C-alpha cells in the first residue's frame, strides 16, 4: 500500500472572469503577491521552460531554497474547458517526481474558480 502524497487546495470561487484569474496565475513576476508559499518565480513562462521556484525554508524563516521544475502544460481557460498550468520536477530530484497543477475554471461571464494540486 502506498501513502497518498497529494496535497489539494480548497476550491476558491472568485468574482472575476476566468481570463482575469488566468492572467494573475500566469504572471510569474507577481507570484509572491498572491502566493505566500512562493517568494519568487523565475521562468520564461512557455511550455518546456524551466521554472525556478524560490520557496521559504521551513527550517529557517530567514532563508529560502530553490526547486528547478519544468513547465509542461499552459492551456488558457475557455467557457468549455478549464485552464491548466502544470509544471513538474522532471529528473531534477533523483527518485522523486512532483507534479503541480493549477486549474482555472469559468463559472460564467463574471465568475471563476481556482484550485491547485501538488502530487
C-alpha positions in Angstrom: 0.0 0.0 0.0 1.3 3.5 -0.8 0.5 6.7 1.0 -1.4 9.4 -0.7 1.1 12.2 -1.2 -1.3 14.6 -3.0 -2.0 18.0 -1.5 -5.1 19.8 -2.7 -6.1 23.3 -2.0 -9.6 24.4 -1.4 -11.6 25.2 -4.4 -11.9 29.0 -4.4 -14.7 30.8 -6.2 -13.7 34.2 -7.5 -15.8 37.2 -8.6 -13.8 37.7 -11.8 -13.8 36.2 -15.2 -11.6 33.1 -15.8 -9.4 35.1 -18.2 -8.6 37.6 -15.5 -7.7 34.9 -12.9 -5.6 33.1 -15.6 -3.7 36.4 -16.2 -2.8 36.5 -12.5 -1.8 32.8 -12.3 0.5 33.2 -15.3 2.0 36.5 -14.2 5.1 34.8 -12.7 6.8 38.0 -11.8 3.9 38.8 -9.4 3.6 35.4 -7.9 4.7 36.4 -4.4 1.9 39.0 -4.2 -0.8 36.3 -4.0 1.0 33.0 -3.2 2.5 33.1 0.4 4.3 29.8 -0.3 6.4 31.2 -3.1 8.9 34.0 -2.7 9.8 34.3 -6.3 9.4 32.5 -9.7 11.9 32.7 -12.5 10.8 31.4 -15.8 10.2 32.4 -19.4 6.7 31.1 -18.9 6.5 28.9 -22.0 5.9 25.2 -22.3 9.3 23.5 -22.0 10.9 26.3 -20.0 12.5 25.8 -16.6 10.5 27.1 -13.6 12.7 28.1 -10.7 10.6 28.3 -7.5 12.1 30.2 -4.6 10.4 28.9 -1.5 10.6 29.7 2.2 12.8 27.3 4.1 10.6 25.7 6.8 13.7 25.1 8.9 14.8 28.8 8.9 12.4 31.7 8.3 15.3 33.9 7.1 16.3 31.6 4.3 14.8 30.2 1.0 15.5 27.2 -1.1 15.0 26.8 -4.9 13.5 23.9 -6.8 14.0 23.5 -10.6 10.9 22.4 -12.4 9.7 22.4 -16.0 6.6 23.9 -17.5 4.6 21.1 -19.1 1.1 22.5 -19.9 -0.1 26.1 -20.3 -3.7 25.9 -21.5 -5.8 29.0 -21.0 -9.4 28.5 -19.8 -12.3 28.7 -22.2 -16.0 28.6 -21.4 -16.0 24.8 -22.1 -12.5 23.7 -20.8 -10.7 24.7 -17.6 -7.3 26.3 -17.9 -4.4 24.2 -16.7 -0.9 25.4 -15.7 1.2 22.3 -15.0 4.9 22.0 -14.0 6.9 19.2 -12.5 10.3 18.4 -11.1 11.3 16.1 -14.0 14.6 14.5 -13.1 15.9 17.4 -11.0 15.3 15.5 -7.8 16.6 11.9 -8.1 14.0 9.3 -7.1 11.1 11.8 -6.8 8.7 13.4 -9.2 6.5 16.2 -8.0 3.7 17.5 -10.3 1.9 20.8 -9.7 -1.4 21.6 -11.3 -3.2 24.9 -11.1 -6.7 24.9 -12.6 -8.9 27.9 -13.5 -12.5 27.2 -14.4 -15.1 29.5 -15.9 -18.3 29.6 -13.8 -19.9 32.2 -16.1 -19.1 35.5 -17.6 -18.1 37.2 -14.3 -17.1 34.2 -12.0 -14.5 31.5 -12.0 -12.8 29.1 -9.7 -9.2 28.3 -8.8 -7.7 25.2 -7.3 -4.2 23.7 -7.1 -2.9 20.2 -6.6 0.6 19.0 -5.7 1.3 15.3 -6.2 
